[in-house]
Amino acid sequence: MVNLLKVERLSKSFKGLQVLKNVSLEVESEERHVIIGPNGAGKTTLFNCITGVLPIDDGVVMLNGRKISGLPSDTRVANGMARTFQKNNLFGNLTVEENLHLAINACKPYRNNIIKPFRMYTDLLQETQELLERWNLWERRHRLVNELSYGEQRLLEIVLALASKPKILLLDEPTSGMSPAETLQTTQLIQSLPRSVSLLVIEHDMEVVFSIADRITVLHHGELFMTGSPNEIRGDERVKEIYFGGGAMAHAQT
Ligand SMILES: Nc1ncnc2c1ncn2[C@@H]1O[C@H](COP(=O)(O)OP(=O)(O)OP(=O)(O)O)[C@@H](O)[C@H]1O
């Protein structure tokens, strides 16, 4: 296994409030790495810094051996990084298929030079069909996104992120706001993603965390508290103290 993503001593402040302090973490190729931590620990800010949504104050972010901190988000996507957001980023008044056309088009060399309707671009149509069939959305392709269930919308967001054929996919709370059935479905979807796509996931639901993680990083007050295997995290009394308050861990072991 090799380091695909490497974050070294990353720091970030908002108007004097330091939100991330010297955070370092690595995601190996094929790894499924989950970030946990109490509300306000800095998890989403870390994602925003890694993906270029926010500039960093200090430190470095490397992807596949190349320094990407300082590069714009779309260049990071072109280098193999994709993400989803806590609140979805879909076009609600377009269909499932149209949303995917836009996502795939954004990754094409001809993206700024579209002179024909999308239906004339056979490579784009084929990739759309493959993704929608693979993720069981083909039957729903003509539905407006606003008409989908919340769980289907979150699923579509992951599918859109896959359109850029990422080497690493960052998922920000993929099960937040979902019903238990949708959470189970999304967990299974994440488990079924190809191992060739490494994952960095922020997640609060401990059952989801322990069912997908190869390794877990705990953030606390903007600092890296601990990185370890699921068993190491589960067995660490200090982690239980700061995050779980005892109960959630015991539940997650069942
Ligand atoms: N744009 C911003 N301006 C000022 N403060 C911010 C900004 N974004 C985040 N913060 C602050 O940074 C801290 C970390 O927020 P962040 O959203 O990264 O935490 P989190 O661990 O993702 O929390 P949650 O689990 O609740 O989503 C919080 O105190 C938050 O109020």
The ligand as an SDF file (V2000), in Angstrom:
LIG
                    3D

 31 33  0  0  0  0  0  0  0  0999 V2000
  -16.4040   29.8820    7.6500 N   0  0  0  0  0  0  0  0  0  0  0  0
  -16.2210   29.8620    8.9990 C   0  0  0  0  0  0  0  0  0  0  0  0
  -16.0330   31.0180    9.6850 N   0  0  0  0  0  0  0  0  0  0  0  0
  -15.8380   31.0080   11.0160 C   0  0  0  0  0  0  0  0  0  0  0  0
  -15.8300   29.8830   11.7680 N   0  0  0  0  0  0  0  0  0  0  0  0
  -16.0390   28.7150   11.1430 C   0  0  0  0  0  0  0  0  0  0  0  0
  -16.2450   28.6380    9.7290 C   0  0  0  0  0  0  0  0  0  0  0  0
  -16.4220   27.3300    9.3880 N   0  0  0  0  0  0  0  0  0  0  0  0
  -16.3180   26.6410   10.5330 C   0  0  0  0  0  0  0  0  0  0  0  0
  -16.0960   27.4620   11.5880 N   0  0  0  0  0  0  0  0  0  0  0  0
  -15.9080   27.0600   12.9900 C   0  0  0  0  0  0  0  0  0  0  0  0
  -14.8800   26.0930   12.9760 O   0  0  0  0  0  0  0  0  0  0  0  0
  -15.1370   25.0900   13.9600 C   0  0  0  0  0  0  0  0  0  0  0  0
  -15.0960   23.7310   13.2950 C   0  0  0  0  0  0  0  0  0  0  0  0
  -16.2230   23.6190   12.4290 O   0  0  0  0  0  0  0  0  0  0  0  0
  -16.4230   22.3470   11.4990 P   0  0  0  0  0  0  0  0  0  0  0  0
  -17.7070   22.5430   10.7690 O   0  0  0  0  0  0  0  0  0  0  0  0
  -15.2180   22.1030   10.7120 O   0  0  0  0  0  0  0  0  0  0  0  0
  -16.5720   21.1930   12.5920 O   0  0  0  0  0  0  0  0  0  0  0  0
  -17.1050   19.7150   12.4110 P   0  0  0  0  0  0  0  0  0  0  0  0
  -16.2050   18.8290   13.1980 O   0  0  0  0  0  0  0  0  0  0  0  0
  -17.2750   19.4000   10.9700 O   0  0  0  0  0  0  0  0  0  0  0  0
  -18.5290   19.8020   13.1170 O   0  0  0  0  0  0  0  0  0  0  0  0
  -19.8910   18.9680   12.8290 P   0  0  0  0  0  0  0  0  0  0  0  0
  -19.6280   17.5650   13.2770 O   0  0  0  0  0  0  0  0  0  0  0  0
  -20.8900   19.6620   13.7000 O   0  0  0  0  0  0  0  0  0  0  0  0
  -20.2060   19.0980   11.3610 O   0  0  0  0  0  0  0  0  0  0  0  0
  -16.4670   25.4270   14.6070 C   0  0  0  0  0  0  0  0  0  0  0  0
  -16.2090   26.1310   15.7920 O   0  0  0  0  0  0  0  0  0  0  0  0
  -17.1090   26.3350   13.5540 C   0  0  0  0  0  0  0  0  0  0  0  0
  -17.9980   27.2450   14.1610 O   0  0  0  0  0  0  0  0  0  0  0  0
  1  2  1  0
  2  3  1  0
  2  7  2  0
  3  4  2  0
  4  5  1  0
  5  6  2  0
  6  7  1  0
  6 10  1  0
  7  8  1  0
  8  9  2  0
  9 10  1  0
 10 11  1  0
 11 12  1  0
 11 30  1  0
 12 13  1  0
 13 14  1  0
 13 28  1  0
 14 15  1  0
 15 16  1  0
 16 17  2  0
 16 18  1  0
 16 19  1  0
 19 20  1  0
 20 21  2  0
 20 22  1  0
 20 23  1  0
 23 24  1  0
 24 25  2  0
 24 26  1  0
 24 27  1  0
 28 29  1  0
 28 30  1  0
 30 31  1  0
M  END
$$$$
